[in-house]
Amino acid sequence: MCKEMRPALFLIIGLCLAEAQVGPIVGTQHVTVSQDGMAAATAAMTSTSAGRAVPLGRVLATDSHGNATVWKQNRAQRIDSSSQSNLHTTSSIVSPSTAITIHVPADQPTIQGAINAANNGDTILVSDGTYNENINVDGKAITVKSVHGASLTTINGGGLGPVVLFISGETASSVLNGFTISNGSAGFQAPNYGEGGGIAVSNSSPTITHNTIRSNNACNGAGIGIGFGGPLIQGNVISNNLQVGCSGGIGGGGISVRGASGGTRIIGNTISNNTMPSGGGGLSLFAAGGPTIQNNTIQGNNGGQTGGGIVI
C-alpha cells in the first residue's frame, strides 16, 4: 500500500491509493506522492476559478534522486467546500523510466540539443560528420559517443570558446568518447580562465576517452585544461594545440592540471607536437596534488626553454 498524506485523494490506477496534502490551490503547486519501496515523485498541479475542470495533461515526474521517471495522465477538478479549495486528481502511471539512446541527428539535430533532452543514464549516439558547436554537458551523468570513432566525427568549436565544457560537477558517469575535438579557444572568462581550448574541466571528474584533440588554443591547457577535478583521460590523441593569448601562465600545450586535482588519471594517451612557449609543451602539472601519469607517449612538443615534454 502507499503512504498516506491528507486530505486530497490520488488514485494510482492499477497500483495503489495514495493521498497527498494539497490544501487551497492557487496557480501551480507541486505535490509529492509516495509509494512503498519507491522514492517520492513530484507532480505539478494547476487550478482555475472555483468549480471549473482543470486539464493537466501529461506530467513528467522524477524521484528525488532523478532516477525514476513516471508519465502521469491527470484530470483535475477544483472543489469548493467551506471556503476551502482543494484539488482532486486521477493519475495513471504508464511506465517507469528506462535509459534511452538519443541519436544525432536523427532524433536531435545537434549534440547540445541531445544533451538538453537527455536524462541521467541516457546515451547520445552521434553519426558521422562535422558538428559546428560548443557543448556543455551540464552536470548530466550521460554518455556522449560517436558511432564510428574520432576519424569520422568532429566537433568544431569555431574559435568561439572551449569545444566541450565539464564545469557542473560531472562525475565518472559523464563520458565523452570517440570525437575529434578541434578549433576551440579559451578566453579569460569564468569558469576556466584561459584553460582548456579543446576541453575545459573545472571542479568535475568526467571520463574522456578515445578522442582526437587537436588544433585548439588557450593560454594554458590548449588541448585539455583541468582545474580542481579528477577526470580520467585515457586513450586520446592530443596534438598540434597551441598557446595563444598570453606570454606566461602555467603552460601545458597538450594538457594542464592545476589546483590539487589529485584524482586525475592520464593514462595511455599520445601527446605530441603541441606548443607552449611558457613551458610544458606536452603536459603541465601545477599544484596538481599527485595525479596518475601512466603509459603515455609524449613526443615532439615545444615548451620554449622549460619542459618541452612535461613541466612540474
ZAKE-349356 format. One record per residue: residue in three letters; x, y, z of N, C-alpha, C in turn. Coordinates in steps of 0.05 Angstrom, whole numbers, padded with zeros to 5 digits, always signed. Layout:
<atoms>
ALAXYZXYZXYZ
...
</atoms>
This chain:
<atoms>
MET+00017-00024+00000+00000+00000+00000+00018+00025+00000
CYS+00005+00048-00006+00020+00073-00007+00020+00087+00019
LYS+00040+00105+00023+00040+00122+00046+00017+00142+00043
GLU+00005+00150+00065-00019+00167+00064-00012+00195+00076
MET-00021+00215+00061-00019+00243+00069-00045+00256+00062
ARG-00058+00270+00080-00085+00280+00076-00083+00311+00070
PRO-00107+00321+00057-00132+00309+00053-00139+00302+00024
ALA-00125+00309+00004-00134+00305-00023-00126+00278-00033
LEU-00145+00264-00048-00141+00236-00055-00128+00234-00083
PHE-00108+00216-00085-00096+00210-00111-00099+00180-00116
LEU-00111+00173-00139-00114+00145-00146-00093+00137-00166
ILE-00074+00119-00158-00054+00109-00176-00065+00084-00189
ILE-00075+00085-00213-00090+00064-00225-00074+00039-00227
GLY-00085+00017-00218-00072-00009-00220-00049-00014-00201
LEU-00043+00006-00184-00021+00003-00166-00029+00006-00137
CYS-00039+00030-00130-00046+00034-00103-00061+00060-00100
LEU-00071+00065-00075-00082+00090-00068-00062+00106-00053
ALA-00061+00132-00059-00043+00150-00044-00057+00176-00039
GLU-00052+00188-00016-00064+00213-00010-00041+00233-00006
ALA-00045+00258-00016-00025+00278-00013-00037+00304-00004
GLN-00024+00318+00014-00034+00344+00024-00034+00364+00001
VAL-00056+00377-00004-00058+00397-00024-00066+00424-00012
GLY-00090+00424+00001-00100+00449+00012-00109+00468-00010
PRO-00111+00493-00004-00120+00512-00025-00100+00512-00048
ILE-00111+00513-00073-00095+00513-00097-00096+00541-00109
VAL-00074+00554-00111-00072+00580-00124-00050+00578-00144
GLY-00056+00582-00170-00035+00579-00190-00026+00550-00192
THR-00001+00545-00192+00010+00518-00195+00024+00510-00169
GLN+00018+00486-00159+00032+00475-00136+00045+00449-00143
HIS+00065+00441-00128+00078+00415-00132+00072+00397-00108
VAL+00061+00374-00115+00051+00355-00094+00067+00330-00096
THR+00075+00319-00073+00091+00295-00072+00073+00271-00066
VAL+00076+00250-00082+00062+00225-00079+00082+00203-00076
SER+00080+00186-00054+00099+00165-00049+00086+00138-00051
GLN+00102+00118-00059+00094+00090-00059+00115+00075-00042
ASP+00106+00054-00028+00124+00037-00013+00146+00026-00031
GLY+00171+00029-00023+00193+00019-00038+00202+00037-00061
MET+00189+00060-00064+00197+00078-00086+00201+00106-00074
ALA+00220+00120-00085+00224+00148-00076+00200+00165-00085
ALA+00197+00187-00072+00174+00205-00077+00176+00217-00105
ALA+00153+00219-00118+00152+00233-00144+00136+00258-00140
THR+00143+00279-00155+00130+00305-00152+00115+00312-00178
ALA+00090+00320-00175+00074+00327-00198+00064+00356-00195
ALA+00064+00371-00217+00054+00398-00217+00024+00399-00221
MET+00009+00415-00205-00020+00416-00207-00029+00445-00208
THR-00048+00450-00225-00056+00478-00230-00086+00480-00227
SER-00096+00502-00215-00124+00506-00212-00132+00531-00226
THR-00159+00534-00231-00170+00559-00242-00192+00568-00223
SER-00212+00581-00232-00233+00591-00215-00250+00568-00204
ALA-00265+00573-00183-00279+00552-00169-00298+00537-00187
GLY-00298+00511-00184-00317+00494-00198-00310+00487-00227
ARG-00288+00497-00238-00281+00492-00265-00261+00468-00267
ALA-00265+00452-00287-00247+00429-00291-00220+00440-00301
VAL-00199+00427-00293-00171+00435-00300-00157+00412-00313
PRO-00155+00412-00339-00140+00390-00352-00110+00395-00349
LEU-00097+00375-00337-00068+00378-00332-00051+00366-00353
GLY-00062+00348-00369-00045+00335-00390-00025+00316-00378
ARG-00004+00311-00394+00017+00292-00385+00037+00308-00368
VAL+00043+00297-00345+00062+00309-00326+00085+00290-00323
LEU+00109+00300-00326+00133+00284-00322+00142+00288-00293
ALA+00144+00266-00279+00152+00267-00250+00177+00250-00246
THR+00196+00260-00231+00220+00246-00225+00224+00243-00195
ASP+00237+00222-00187+00241+00218-00159+00263+00238-00149
SER+00267+00238-00122+00284+00257-00110+00313+00253-00118
HIS+00320+00230-00129+00347+00225-00138+00350+00228-00168
GLY+00328+00236-00182+00329+00240-00210+00330+00214-00226
ASN+00323+00191-00214+00326+00166-00227+00300+00155-00239
ALA+00278+00155-00224+00253+00143-00233+00236+00164-00247
THR+00229+00160-00272+00212+00178-00286+00185+00165-00291
VAL+00164+00180-00285+00137+00169-00288+00120+00188-00305
TRP+00107+00176-00325+00088+00192-00341+00061+00190-00328
LYS+00048+00213-00323+00022+00212-00310+00002+00227-00327
GLN-00021+00215-00332-00043+00228-00346-00062+00237-00324
ASN-00066+00263-00322-00082+00274-00300-00107+00288-00310
ARG-00128+00286-00294-00151+00304-00297-00157+00315-00269
ALA-00165+00339-00268-00168+00352-00242-00193+00369-00241
GLN-00204+00372-00218-00227+00390-00214-00224+00404-00188
ARG-00228+00430-00189-00227+00446-00164-00253+00443-00150
ILE-00252+00438-00124-00276+00433-00108-00277+00453-00085
ASP-00298+00469-00083-00301+00488-00061-00317+00475-00039
SER-00307+00476-00015-00321+00465+00008-00313+00481+00033
SER-00332+00495+00045-00327+00511+00069-00305+00531+00063
SER-00307+00544+00041-00287+00565+00033-00260+00553+00029
GLN-00258+00526+00027-00232+00513+00023-00232+00502-00005
SER-00211+00508-00021-00209+00498-00048-00188+00476-00050
ASN-00197+00453-00058-00179+00430-00060-00178+00419-00088
LEU-00159+00402-00093-00155+00391-00120-00158+00361-00118
HIS-00174+00349-00137-00177+00320-00138-00166+00311-00165
THR-00148+00292-00165-00136+00283-00190-00138+00253-00192
THR-00139+00243-00216-00135+00215-00221-00110+00212-00238
SER-00091+00196-00230-00066+00194-00243-00061+00165-00252
SER-00051+00162-00275-00044+00135-00285-00015+00133-00291
ILE-00001+00116-00276+00027+00111-00281+00029+00093-00306
VAL+00041+00103-00327+00043+00088-00352+00066+00069-00351
SER+00090+00079-00345+00114+00062-00345+00136+00075-00329
PRO+00153+00059-00317+00177+00071-00303+00197+00080-00324
SER+00216+00096-00315+00236+00106-00334+00256+00085-00340
THR+00267+00086-00364+00290+00070-00372+00309+00087-00387
ALA+00334+00081-00386+00354+00096-00401+00349+00092-00431
ILE+00352+00113-00446+00347+00112-00474+00371+00121-00490
THR+00371+00116-00515+00392+00125-00533+00380+00147-00551
ILE+00393+00170-00551+00384+00192-00568+00404+00194-00592
HIS+00394+00192-00616+00410+00192-00640+00412+00220-00651
VAL+00437+00228-00658+00442+00254-00671+00453+00248-00699
PRO+00440+00259-00720+00419+00279-00720+00391+00268-00723
ALA+00387+00242-00722+00360+00231-00727+00339+00240-00707
ASP+00346+00240-00681+00327+00248-00660+00330+00277-00652
GLN+00355+00286-00651+00361+00315-00645+00381+00324-00666
PRO+00378+00348-00677+00396+00357-00698+00424+00364-00689
THR+00427+00370-00663+00453+00378-00652+00460+00362-00628
ILE+00485+00361-00622+00494+00346-00597+00484+00361-00573
GLN+00485+00387-00572+00475+00402-00549+00445+00398-00545
GLY+00431+00397-00567+00402+00392-00565+00397+00365-00553
ALA+00413+00345-00560+00410+00318-00548+00417+00319-00518
ILE+00438+00333-00511+00445+00336-00483+00422+00348-00467
ASN+00411+00369-00478+00389+00383-00464+00365+00364-00460
ALA+00361+00346-00479+00338+00328-00477+00343+00303-00460
ALA+00369+00298-00454+00376+00273-00440+00371+00274-00410
ASN+00367+00251-00399+00366+00247-00370+00390+00230-00362
ASN+00396+00230-00336+00418+00214-00326+00414+00185-00335
GLY+00436+00173-00344+00436+00146-00353+00432+00142-00383
ASP+00424+00163-00397+00420+00162-00426+00446+00161-00441
THR+00445+00152-00466+00467+00152-00484+00460+00169-00508
ILE+00479+00186-00516+00476+00202-00540+00495+00190-00561
LEU+00484+00181-00583+00499+00167-00603+00500+00185-00628
VAL+00524+00194-00636+00527+00214-00657+00537+00202-00682
SER+00523+00206-00704+00530+00196-00730+00554+00211-00742
ASP+00566+00200-00762+00590+00212-00775+00583+00240-00785
GLY+00603+00257-00784+00600+00284-00795+00615+00304-00778
THR+00613+00330-00786+00625+00352-00771+00602+00368-00759
TYR+00604+00373-00733+00583+00387-00718+00596+00413-00708
ASN+00586+00435-00718+00597+00461-00712+00583+00472-00687
GLU+00593+00466-00664+00580+00475-00640+00600+00473-00616
ASN+00592+00486-00595+00607+00484-00569+00587+00472-00549
ILE+00595+00451-00536+00575+00436-00519+00582+00438-00490
ASN+00561+00437-00474+00563+00437-00444+00548+00413-00434
VAL+00562+00395-00421+00549+00370-00411+00530+00376-00388
ASP+00533+00399-00375+00512+00409-00357+00507+00391-00333
GLY+00528+00377-00324+00526+00361-00299+00512+00335-00302
LYS+00505+00327-00327+00489+00302-00330+00507+00277-00332
ALA+00497+00256-00319+00510+00230-00320+00502+00215-00345
ILE+00513+00223-00368+00506+00212-00394+00531+00205-00409
THR+00528+00188-00429+00550+00181-00447+00545+00194-00474
VAL+00564+00210-00483+00563+00222-00509+00585+00209-00526
LYS+00577+00194-00546+00596+00179-00562+00589+00179-00591
SER+00609+00175-00608+00605+00173-00637+00599+00145-00645
VAL+00587+00142-00668+00581+00115-00679+00607+00102-00689
HIS+00624+00116-00704+00646+00104-00717+00673+00116-00709
GLY+00674+00131-00688+00700+00140-00678+00709+00167-00687
ALA+00732+00175-00675+00741+00203-00679+00749+00210-00707
SER+00757+00190-00723+00766+00196-00750+00743+00205-00768
LEU+00718+00199-00760+00695+00205-00777+00675+00225-00764
THR+00681+00233-00739+00662+00250-00725+00676+00273-00711
THR+00671+00297-00719+00685+00321-00709+00666+00340-00696
ILE+00674+00351-00673+00661+00374-00661+00679+00398-00665
ASN+00671+00418-00681+00687+00441-00688+00676+00465-00672
GLY+00693+00476-00654+00685+00498-00637+00684+00525-00650
GLY+00694+00527-00675+00692+00552-00689+00707+00575-00677
GLY+00726+00569-00658+00741+00591-00645+00724+00607-00626
LEU+00701+00597-00618+00682+00613-00602+00683+00607-00572
GLY+00702+00590-00564+00704+00582-00536+00713+00553-00535
PRO+00716+00542-00511+00722+00513-00509+00702+00497-00524
VAL+00711+00475-00536+00692+00459-00552+00674+00443-00533
VAL+00685+00433-00511+00669+00417-00492+00674+00427-00464
LEU+00652+00432-00449+00654+00441-00422+00644+00419-00403
PHE+00661+00413-00383+00653+00397-00360+00657+00415-00335
ILE+00637+00431-00328+00641+00451-00307+00619+00451-00287
SER+00603+00430-00286+00580+00429-00268+00580+00405-00250
GLY+00604+00397-00241+00606+00375-00222+00602+00348-00233
GLU+00608+00344-00259+00605+00318-00271+00623+00297-00257
THR+00613+00272-00258+00628+00250-00246+00638+00232-00268
ALA+00649+00209-00260+00659+00189-00279+00636+00178-00297
SER+00611+00182-00289+00589+00173-00305+00582+00192-00328
SER+00597+00215-00330+00594+00233-00353+00617+00226-00372
VAL+00611+00215-00395+00631+00203-00413+00630+00217-00440
LEU+00655+00223-00450+00658+00233-00477+00677+00214-00492
ASN+00667+00202-00514+00682+00181-00526+00680+00183-00557
GLY+00703+00184-00570+00704+00179-00599+00699+00203-00617
PHE+00710+00226-00610+00707+00250-00626+00734+00263-00633
THR+00735+00277-00655+00756+00296-00660+00746+00323-00649
ILE+00761+00335-00630+00754+00360-00617+00773+00381-00628
SER+00764+00401-00643+00782+00419-00656+00771+00448-00656
ASN+00789+00466-00661+00783+00495-00665+00769+00507-00641
GLY+00778+00499-00617+00768+00511-00593+00787+00533-00583
SER+00777+00551-00567+00793+00573-00557+00783+00581-00530
ALA+00802+00584-00510+00794+00590-00483+00802+00619-00477
GLY+00783+00636-00472+00789+00663-00463+00792+00664-00433
PHE+00793+00688-00422+00799+00691-00393+00774+00695-00376
GLN+00751+00686-00386+00726+00688-00371+00723+00664-00353
ALA+00706+00666-00333+00699+00643-00316+00685+00623-00333
PRO+00686+00597-00326+00699+00586-00302+00727+00576-00307
ASN+00736+00575-00332+00762+00562-00337+00785+00581-00339
TYR+00780+00608-00342+00801+00628-00341+00825+00621-00358
GLY+00820+00618-00383+00842+00614-00402+00852+00586-00405
GLU+00838+00567-00393+00847+00539-00394+00828+00522-00409
GLY+00839+00504-00426+00822+00484-00439+00809+00494-00464
GLY+00826+00497-00485+00814+00505-00511+00797+00484-00523
GLY+00807+00459-00522+00791+00436-00532+00770+00427-00513
ILE+00779+00419-00489+00761+00410-00467+00769+00424-00442
ALA+00749+00437-00429+00754+00451-00403+00740+00435-00381
VAL+00755+00428-00361+00745+00413-00338+00749+00429-00313
SER+00728+00436-00299+00730+00452-00275+00713+00440-00253
ASN+00725+00433-00230+00711+00421-00208+00694+00398-00217
SER+00704+00382-00234+00689+00359-00245+00708+00336-00250
SER+00696+00312-00253+00712+00288-00256+00701+00269-00278
PRO+00698+00279-00303+00687+00263-00324+00706+00242-00334
THR+00696+00225-00352+00712+00205-00366+00715+00213-00395
ILE+00740+00218-00404+00746+00228-00431+00764+00207-00445
THR+00753+00193-00464+00768+00170-00475+00766+00169-00506
HIS+00788+00161-00518+00789+00154-00547+00780+00177-00565
ASN+00789+00201-00558+00784+00225-00574+00810+00234-00587
THR+00807+00249-00609+00830+00264-00620+00825+00293-00615
ILE+00844+00305-00600+00840+00333-00591+00863+00349-00604
ARG+00856+00365-00624+00877+00377-00640+00869+00405-00649
SER+00889+00421-00654+00886+00448-00667+00867+00466-00650
ASN+00872+00466-00624+00858+00483-00605+00878+00503-00593
ASN+00869+00525-00581+00888+00544-00569+00876+00554-00543
ALA+00895+00561-00525+00888+00573-00499+00914+00583-00487
CYS+00911+00598-00465+00935+00607-00450+00948+00583-00436
ASN+00931+00566-00424+00941+00542-00411+00923+00518-00418
GLY+00936+00495-00421+00920+00471-00428+00905+00475-00454
ALA+00920+00480-00475+00907+00485-00501+00890+00462-00510
GLY+00899+00437-00505+00883+00414-00512+00862+00409-00491
ILE+00871+00403-00466+00853+00398-00444+00863+00414-00420
GLY+00846+00430-00408+00852+00445-00383+00836+00434-00360
ILE+00850+00425-00339+00837+00413-00316+00843+00430-00291
GLY+00822+00439-00277+00826+00454-00253+00807+00443-00231
PHE+00818+00434-00209+00802+00425-00186+00782+00404-00194
GLY+00792+00382-00204+00775+00359-00211+00792+00334-00212
GLY+00779+00312-00219+00794+00286-00221+00784+00270-00244
PRO+00787+00279-00269+00778+00264-00292+00796+00241-00298
LEU+00785+00222-00314+00801+00201-00327+00805+00210-00356
ILE+00831+00213-00364+00838+00220-00391+00853+00196-00402
GLN+00840+00180-00420+00852+00155-00428+00848+00149-00457
GLY+00870+00141-00470+00869+00132-00498+00863+00153-00518
ASN+00870+00178-00512+00866+00200-00530+00891+00207-00546
VAL+00888+00220-00569+00910+00232-00584+00907+00262-00581
ILE+00927+00275-00569+00926+00304-00563+00949+00317-00578
SER+00944+00332-00599+00965+00341-00617+00959+00368-00629
ASN+00981+00382-00635+00980+00407-00651+00963+00428-00638
ASN+00964+00429-00611+00950+00450-00597+00970+00472-00589
LEU+00961+00497-00585+00979+00520-00585+00971+00540-00564
GLN+00992+00551-00550+00987+00573-00532+00981+00599-00547
VAL+00959+00612-00540+00951+00637-00552+00940+00654-00530
GLY+00946+00680-00531+00932+00699-00513+00947+00707-00488
CYS+00971+00696-00484+00986+00704-00460+01015+00697-00465
SER+01033+00710-00450+01061+00704-00452+01071+00689-00428
GLY+01055+00684-00408+01062+00669-00384+01044+00646-00379
GLY+01034+00644-00355+01016+00623-00348+01030+00598-00338
ILE+01014+00577-00333+01025+00552-00322+01032+00532-00344
GLY+01026+00538-00369+01034+00521-00391+01015+00498-00396
GLY+01026+00478-00410+01011+00455-00417+00998+00457-00445
GLY+01015+00453-00466+01004+00455-00493+00984+00433-00498
GLY+00990+00409-00489+00971+00387-00492+00951+00386-00469
ILE+00961+00384-00444+00944+00383-00421+00956+00400-00398
SER+00939+00415-00384+00948+00427-00359+00930+00417-00336
VAL+00943+00412-00313+00930+00402-00290+00938+00421-00267
ARG+00919+00433-00254+00925+00451-00232+00904+00448-00210
GLY+00912+00458-00186+00893+00461-00165+00886+00435-00150
ALA+00907+00420-00142+00902+00396-00126+00882+00377-00139
SER+00886+00373-00165+00868+00354-00179+00879+00326-00175
GLY+00881+00317-00150+00895+00293-00143+00883+00267-00155
GLY+00857+00268-00161+00845+00244-00172+00848+00241-00202
THR+00861+00260-00215+00864+00259-00244+00882+00236-00252
ARG+00873+00221-00273+00888+00199-00284+00892+00204-00314
ILE+00917+00205-00322+00924+00210-00350+00939+00184-00359
ILE+00925+00168-00374+00935+00140-00379+00932+00134-00409
GLY+00955+00125-00420+00954+00113-00447+00947+00132-00469
ASN+00955+00158-00466+00950+00178-00487+00974+00182-00504
THR+00970+00193-00528+00992+00203-00544+00991+00233-00545
ILE+01011+00246-00534+01012+00275-00531+01035+00285-00548
SER+01030+00298-00571+01052+00304-00590+01047+00330-00604
ASN+01070+00343-00611+01070+00366-00629+01053+00389-00619
ASN+01052+00392-00593+01038+00415-00581+01059+00437-00574
THR+01051+00462-00574+01069+00484-00570+01059+00502-00547
MET+01077+00506-00527+01070+00523-00504+01096+00537-00496
PRO+01101+00561-00506+01126+00576-00500+01131+00580-00471
SER+01110+00582-00454+01114+00586-00426+01122+00561-00411
GLY+01123+00538-00424+01132+00514-00411+01112+00491-00412
GLY+01123+00467-00411+01105+00444-00411+01091+00440-00438
GLY+01107+00437-00459+01095+00434-00485+01074+00412-00487
GLY+01081+00389-00474+01062+00367-00473+01043+00368-00450
LEU+01054+00372-00426+01039+00369-00401+01049+00387-00380
SER+01032+00401-00366+01039+00418-00344+01024+00410-00319
LEU+01039+00406-00297+01027+00399-00271+01034+00422-00252
PHE+01013+00436-00242+01017+00459-00225+01000+00455-00200
ALA+01012+00451-00177+00997+00446-00152+00976+00425-00157
ALA+00984+00404-00171+00965+00385-00182+00957+00362-00163
GLY+00970+00361-00139+00961+00342-00119+00967+00313-00125
GLY+00987+00307-00142+00995+00279-00147+00977+00263-00165
PRO+00971+00273-00189+00955+00256-00208+00971+00232-00217
THR+00957+00213-00229+00969+00189-00240+00975+00194-00269
ILE+01001+00192-00277+01010+00195-00304+01023+00169-00312
GLN+01011+00154-00331+01019+00127-00335+01016+00119-00365
ASN+01038+00107-00376+01038+00095-00402+01029+00114-00425
ASN+01038+00139-00423+01033+00158-00444+01057+00160-00463
THR+01052+00167-00488+01073+00174-00507+01074+00204-00510
ILE+01096+00217-00501+01098+00246-00502+01122+00252-00519
GLN+01117+00264-00542+01140+00268-00561+01134+00292-00579
GLY+01156+00305-00587+01154+00326-00607+01140+00351-00598
ASN+01139+00356-00572+01126+00380-00562+01146+00402-00558
ASN+01138+00427-00558+01155+00450-00555+01146+00466-00531
GLY+01164+00467-00511+01158+00482-00486+01175+00507-00483
GLY+01185+00519-00504+01202+00541-00502+01228+00533-00488
GLN+01236+00546-00467+01260+00539-00453+01255+00521-00428
THR+01230+00514-00424+01224+00499-00399+01205+00476-00406
GLY+01215+00451-00402+01197+00428-00403+01183+00424-00429
GLY+01198+00416-00450+01185+00411-00475+01164+00389-00473
GLY+01170+00368-00457+01151+00347-00453+01133+00352-00430
ILE+01145+00355-00406+01129+00359-00381+01143+00380-00364
VAL+01127+00398-00352+01137+00416-00332+01121+00412-00306
ILE+01136+00410-00284+01123+00406-00258+01130+00429-00239
</atoms>
